[in-house]
């Protein structure tokens, strides 16, 4: 997703997230709280981060945003 977003924009960096925030939809293989964060850079580099967050839907979403921003800061600094 992030590579597609980057390809179709003028951005230098794109971020995409996907996952299961809950409260339902989880399974043994893909539990509620499972989130993937992808970051792609125009220079060709990309990274994917896997997280399993705890809490309710709002908490999982908040933790996802914070993690995505932290990964972005790590990459650009």
VENGIMO-V88250 format. One record per backbone hydrogen bond with DSSP energy under -0.5 kcal/mol. NH is the residue of the N-H (numbers start at 0). CO is the residue of the C=O. Records with the same first field share a line. If there is no record, write none. Layout:
NH=CO + CO
//
This chain:
4=0
5=1
6=2
7=3
8=5
13=39
15=37
17=35
19=33
20=18
26=29
32=19
33=30
34=50
35=17
36=48
37=15
38=46
39=13
40=44
41=11
43=40
46=38
48=36
50=34
52=32
59=55
60=56
61=57
62=58
63=59
64=60
65=61
66=62
67=63
68=64
69=65
70=66
71=67
72=68
73=69
74=70
75=71
76=72
//
